[in-house]
Amino acid sequence: QVQLVESGGGLVQAGGSLRLSCAASGRTPSSYTMGWFRQAPGKERELVARITWNWNGGSTRYYADSVKGRFSISRDGAKDTVYLQMNSLKPEDTAVYYCAAGPYGGSDYSQYDYWGQGTQVTVSS
């Protein structure tokens, strides 16, 4: 029912910035968490950031330690789009980045029901 499409990946030098976008084909349930995962060659898929909507219209955010202070997750409710702003990029950030949606707000990829196709981010040294 819900289809997610990522965009905004590319090649950038270390210290640069990129903004990833995740557009949904339809509205996900209001209680769903939206997350950004990444998977580098030879490594497991890991959670980068997630955002959960609260009952009062606010939100709760989580970031992996490796990206705290550099990445930020946000949403545009009118467009049903989630963004990942990535600043001060490092070569270690190179990976395929995936948008995901799930009901429980966890950190494991198995907890998410819907996935985008992924977008490549490459950071050169």
PyRosetta script that sets phi, psi and omega in degrees:
from pyrosetta import init, pose_from_sequence

init()
pose = pose_from_sequence("QVQLVESGGGLVQAGGSLRLSCAASGRTPSSYTMGWFRQAPGKERELVARITWNWNGGSTRYYADSVKGRFSISRDGAKDTVYLQMNSLKPEDTAVYYCAAGPYGGSDYSQYDYWGQGTQVTVSS")
pose.set_psi(1, -46.1)
pose.set_omega(1, -179.7)
pose.set_phi(2, -99.1)
pose.set_psi(2, 130.5)
pose.set_omega(2, 176.9)
pose.set_phi(3, -122.5)
pose.set_psi(3, 132.9)
pose.set_omega(3, -177.1)
pose.set_phi(4, -114.0)
pose.set_psi(4, 137.7)
pose.set_omega(4, -179.3)
pose.set_phi(5, -131.6)
pose.set_psi(5, 120.4)
pose.set_omega(5, 178.2)
pose.set_phi(6, -92.3)
pose.set_psi(6, 154.1)
pose.set_omega(6, 173.8)
pose.set_phi(7, -155.3)
pose.set_psi(7, 165.7)
pose.set_omega(7, 174.5)
pose.set_phi(8, 106.6)
pose.set_psi(8, -4.5)
pose.set_omega(8, 178.2)
pose.set_phi(9, -70.9)
pose.set_psi(9, 168.5)
pose.set_omega(9, 179.6)
pose.set_phi(10, 166.8)
pose.set_psi(10, -164.9)
pose.set_omega(10, -179.7)
pose.set_phi(11, -105.1)
pose.set_psi(11, 129.9)
pose.set_omega(11, -179.0)
pose.set_phi(12, -144.1)
pose.set_psi(12, 150.4)
pose.set_omega(12, 177.0)
pose.set_phi(13, -79.0)
pose.set_psi(13, 154.3)
pose.set_omega(13, 176.3)
pose.set_phi(14, -53.7)
pose.set_psi(14, 136.7)
pose.set_omega(14, -176.8)
pose.set_phi(15, 92.7)
pose.set_psi(15, -11.0)
pose.set_omega(15, -179.9)
pose.set_phi(16, -84.2)
pose.set_psi(16, -174.9)
pose.set_omega(16, -175.6)
pose.set_phi(17, -133.3)
pose.set_psi(17, 152.0)
pose.set_omega(17, 172.1)
pose.set_phi(18, -143.2)
pose.set_psi(18, 153.8)
pose.set_omega(18, 172.3)
pose.set_phi(19, -124.2)
pose.set_psi(19, 120.9)
pose.set_omega(19, 176.5)
pose.set_phi(20, -93.4)
pose.set_psi(20, 145.4)
pose.set_omega(20, 177.6)
pose.set_phi(21, -122.2)
pose.set_psi(21, 146.4)
pose.set_omega(21, 176.4)
pose.set_phi(22, -131.4)
pose.set_psi(22, 110.5)
pose.set_omega(22, -179.0)
pose.set_phi(23, -103.0)
pose.set_psi(23, 132.0)
pose.set_omega(23, 178.7)
pose.set_phi(24, -97.1)
pose.set_psi(24, 142.3)
pose.set_omega(24, 178.4)
pose.set_phi(25, -69.5)
pose.set_psi(25, -23.4)
pose.set_omega(25, 177.5)
pose.set_phi(26, -154.7)
pose.set_psi(26, 170.6)
pose.set_omega(26, -179.4)
pose.set_phi(27, -70.4)
pose.set_psi(27, 130.9)
pose.set_omega(27, 170.7)
pose.set_phi(28, -78.9)
pose.set_psi(28, 159.8)
pose.set_omega(28, 175.8)
pose.set_phi(29, -53.5)
pose.set_psi(29, 143.4)
pose.set_omega(29, -174.4)
pose.set_phi(30, -61.0)
pose.set_psi(30, -24.1)
pose.set_omega(30, -179.4)
pose.set_phi(31, -85.2)
pose.set_psi(31, -5.3)
pose.set_omega(31, -176.0)
pose.set_phi(32, -72.2)
pose.set_psi(32, 147.0)
pose.set_omega(32, 171.4)
pose.set_phi(33, -92.5)
pose.set_psi(33, 138.9)
pose.set_omega(33, 172.5)
pose.set_phi(34, -107.5)
pose.set_psi(34, 131.7)
pose.set_omega(34, -177.5)
pose.set_phi(35, -131.0)
pose.set_psi(35, 156.8)
pose.set_omega(35, 170.9)
pose.set_phi(36, -114.1)
pose.set_psi(36, 124.8)
pose.set_omega(36, 174.4)
pose.set_phi(37, -113.4)
pose.set_psi(37, 162.9)
pose.set_omega(37, 172.8)
pose.set_phi(38, -142.9)
pose.set_psi(38, 152.7)
pose.set_omega(38, 178.9)
pose.set_phi(39, -139.5)
pose.set_psi(39, 116.0)
pose.set_omega(39, 176.9)
pose.set_phi(40, -91.6)
pose.set_psi(40, 158.5)
pose.set_omega(40, -179.9)
pose.set_phi(41, -55.3)
pose.set_psi(41, 129.1)
pose.set_omega(41, 178.2)
pose.set_phi(42, 75.6)
pose.set_psi(42, 7.5)
pose.set_omega(42, -178.4)
pose.set_phi(43, -121.9)
pose.set_psi(43, 162.5)
pose.set_omega(43, 178.3)
pose.set_phi(44, -75.7)
pose.set_psi(44, 154.7)
pose.set_omega(44, 174.5)
pose.set_phi(45, -69.5)
pose.set_psi(45, 132.5)
pose.set_omega(45, -176.3)
pose.set_phi(46, -131.2)
pose.set_psi(46, 148.2)
pose.set_omega(46, 177.3)
pose.set_phi(47, -74.3)
pose.set_psi(47, 131.5)
pose.set_omega(47, 176.0)
pose.set_phi(48, -98.1)
pose.set_psi(48, -47.7)
pose.set_omega(48, -178.0)
pose.set_phi(49, -159.5)
pose.set_psi(49, 154.9)
pose.set_omega(49, 174.7)
pose.set_phi(50, -146.1)
pose.set_psi(50, 157.1)
pose.set_omega(50, 178.5)
pose.set_phi(51, -137.4)
pose.set_psi(51, 132.2)
pose.set_omega(51, -179.2)
pose.set_phi(52, -122.4)
pose.set_psi(52, 130.1)
pose.set_omega(52, -179.8)
pose.set_phi(53, -80.9)
pose.set_psi(53, 135.4)
pose.set_omega(53, 178.2)
pose.set_phi(54, -91.8)
pose.set_psi(54, 167.0)
pose.set_omega(54, -176.2)
pose.set_phi(55, -62.6)
pose.set_psi(55, -29.1)
pose.set_omega(55, -176.6)
pose.set_phi(56, -90.9)
pose.set_psi(56, 10.1)
pose.set_omega(56, -179.9)
pose.set_phi(57, 92.4)
pose.set_psi(57, -8.1)
pose.set_omega(57, 175.6)
pose.set_phi(58, -81.0)
pose.set_psi(58, -169.7)
pose.set_omega(58, -177.5)
pose.set_phi(59, -149.0)
pose.set_psi(59, 159.0)
pose.set_omega(59, 175.8)
pose.set_phi(60, -120.0)
pose.set_psi(60, 133.0)
pose.set_omega(60, -175.7)
pose.set_phi(61, -118.2)
pose.set_psi(61, 149.9)
pose.set_omega(61, 176.7)
pose.set_phi(62, -135.4)
pose.set_psi(62, 141.6)
pose.set_omega(62, 177.3)
pose.set_phi(63, -132.8)
pose.set_psi(63, 142.6)
pose.set_omega(63, 171.5)
pose.set_phi(64, -65.3)
pose.set_psi(64, 148.1)
pose.set_omega(64, -178.6)
pose.set_phi(65, -56.4)
pose.set_psi(65, -34.0)
pose.set_omega(65, -175.6)
pose.set_phi(66, -68.0)
pose.set_psi(66, -17.1)
pose.set_omega(66, -176.8)
pose.set_phi(67, -120.1)
pose.set_psi(67, -2.1)
pose.set_omega(67, -179.9)
pose.set_phi(68, -57.6)
pose.set_psi(68, 134.5)
pose.set_omega(68, -179.4)
pose.set_phi(69, 85.3)
pose.set_psi(69, -10.2)
pose.set_omega(69, -179.4)
pose.set_phi(70, -116.3)
pose.set_psi(70, -36.9)
pose.set_omega(70, -177.4)
pose.set_phi(71, -108.1)
pose.set_psi(71, 152.1)
pose.set_omega(71, 173.2)
pose.set_phi(72, -142.9)
pose.set_psi(72, 140.4)
pose.set_omega(72, 179.3)
pose.set_phi(73, -109.3)
pose.set_psi(73, 140.4)
pose.set_omega(73, -179.7)
pose.set_phi(74, -150.6)
pose.set_psi(74, 172.2)
pose.set_omega(74, 179.8)
pose.set_phi(75, -141.5)
pose.set_psi(75, 154.8)
pose.set_omega(75, 173.1)
pose.set_phi(76, -118.8)
pose.set_psi(76, 101.4)
pose.set_omega(76, -176.0)
pose.set_phi(77, -62.2)
pose.set_psi(77, -36.8)
pose.set_omega(77, -178.8)
pose.set_phi(78, -63.7)
pose.set_psi(78, -33.6)
pose.set_omega(78, -179.6)
pose.set_phi(79, -98.1)
pose.set_psi(79, -5.5)
pose.set_omega(79, -175.6)
pose.set_phi(80, 52.2)
pose.set_psi(80, 48.8)
pose.set_omega(80, -176.2)
pose.set_phi(81, -127.8)
pose.set_psi(81, 139.5)
pose.set_omega(81, 176.4)
pose.set_phi(82, -113.7)
pose.set_psi(82, 140.4)
pose.set_omega(82, -177.5)
pose.set_phi(83, -119.4)
pose.set_psi(83, 152.4)
pose.set_omega(83, 169.9)
pose.set_phi(84, -127.9)
pose.set_psi(84, 106.8)
pose.set_omega(84, 176.1)
pose.set_phi(85, -87.1)
pose.set_psi(85, 122.9)
pose.set_omega(85, -176.5)
pose.set_phi(86, -117.9)
pose.set_psi(86, 115.5)
pose.set_omega(86, 179.1)
pose.set_phi(87, -116.2)
pose.set_psi(87, 163.1)
pose.set_omega(87, 178.8)
pose.set_phi(88, 49.3)
pose.set_psi(88, 48.6)
pose.set_omega(88, -174.8)
pose.set_phi(89, -65.0)
pose.set_psi(89, 145.0)
pose.set_omega(89, 179.7)
pose.set_phi(90, -119.9)
pose.set_psi(90, 156.1)
pose.set_omega(90, 176.0)
pose.set_phi(91, -55.2)
pose.set_psi(91, -30.8)
pose.set_omega(91, 178.7)
pose.set_phi(92, -65.7)
pose.set_psi(92, -14.4)
pose.set_omega(92, 177.3)
pose.set_phi(93, -81.2)
pose.set_psi(93, -7.1)
pose.set_omega(93, -179.1)
pose.set_phi(94, -61.4)
pose.set_psi(94, 124.5)
pose.set_omega(94, -177.1)
pose.set_phi(95, -177.4)
pose.set_psi(95, 170.6)
pose.set_omega(95, 165.2)
pose.set_phi(96, -87.8)
pose.set_psi(96, 128.0)
pose.set_omega(96, -177.9)
pose.set_phi(97, -104.0)
pose.set_psi(97, 132.9)
pose.set_omega(97, -176.7)
pose.set_phi(98, -121.2)
pose.set_psi(98, 138.0)
pose.set_omega(98, 170.1)
pose.set_phi(99, -92.0)
pose.set_psi(99, 143.2)
pose.set_omega(99, -178.3)
pose.set_phi(100, -147.0)
pose.set_psi(100, 156.2)
pose.set_omega(100, 178.2)
pose.set_phi(101, -133.9)
pose.set_psi(101, 136.9)
pose.set_omega(101, -179.9)
pose.set_phi(102, -155.9)
pose.set_psi(102, 165.5)
pose.set_omega(102, -171.9)
pose.set_phi(103, -87.6)
pose.set_psi(103, -10.9)
pose.set_omega(103, -166.2)
pose.set_phi(104, -114.0)
pose.set_psi(104, -9.8)
pose.set_omega(104, 176.4)
pose.set_phi(105, 68.7)
pose.set_psi(105, 30.0)
pose.set_omega(105, -179.4)
pose.set_phi(106, -92.1)
pose.set_psi(106, -173.9)
pose.set_omega(106, -178.4)
pose.set_phi(107, -107.7)
pose.set_psi(107, -6.4)
pose.set_omega(107, -179.1)
pose.set_phi(108, -92.8)
pose.set_psi(108, 139.0)
pose.set_omega(108, -178.5)
pose.set_phi(109, -63.4)
pose.set_psi(109, -24.8)
pose.set_omega(109, 179.1)
pose.set_phi(110, -67.5)
pose.set_psi(110, -13.8)
pose.set_omega(110, -179.1)
pose.set_phi(111, -87.8)
pose.set_psi(111, 1.2)
pose.set_omega(111, -177.3)
pose.set_phi(112, -111.9)
pose.set_psi(112, 137.2)
pose.set_omega(112, -172.1)
pose.set_phi(113, -95.1)
pose.set_psi(113, -29.9)
pose.set_omega(113, -174.5)
pose.set_phi(114, -124.4)
pose.set_psi(114, 141.4)
pose.set_omega(114, -175.9)
pose.set_phi(115, -137.4)
pose.set_psi(115, 144.6)
pose.set_omega(115, 170.5)
pose.set_phi(116, -83.5)
pose.set_psi(116, 178.7)
pose.set_omega(116, -175.7)
pose.set_phi(117, -83.7)
pose.set_psi(117, -13.6)
pose.set_omega(117, 179.9)
pose.set_phi(118, 95.4)
pose.set_psi(118, 149.8)
pose.set_omega(118, 175.7)
pose.set_phi(119, -137.2)
pose.set_psi(119, 135.5)
pose.set_omega(119, -174.3)
pose.set_phi(120, -82.0)
pose.set_psi(120, 131.3)
pose.set_omega(120, 171.9)
pose.set_phi(121, -119.2)
pose.set_psi(121, 123.3)
pose.set_omega(121, 179.2)
pose.set_phi(122, -124.2)
pose.set_psi(122, 124.9)
pose.set_omega(122, -179.2)
pose.set_phi(123, -114.3)
pose.set_psi(123, 118.6)
pose.set_omega(123, -179.0)
pose.set_phi(124, -91.0)
pose.set_psi(124, 149.3)
pose.set_omega(124, -179.0)
pose.set_phi(125, -88.0)
pose.dump_pdb("model.pdb")
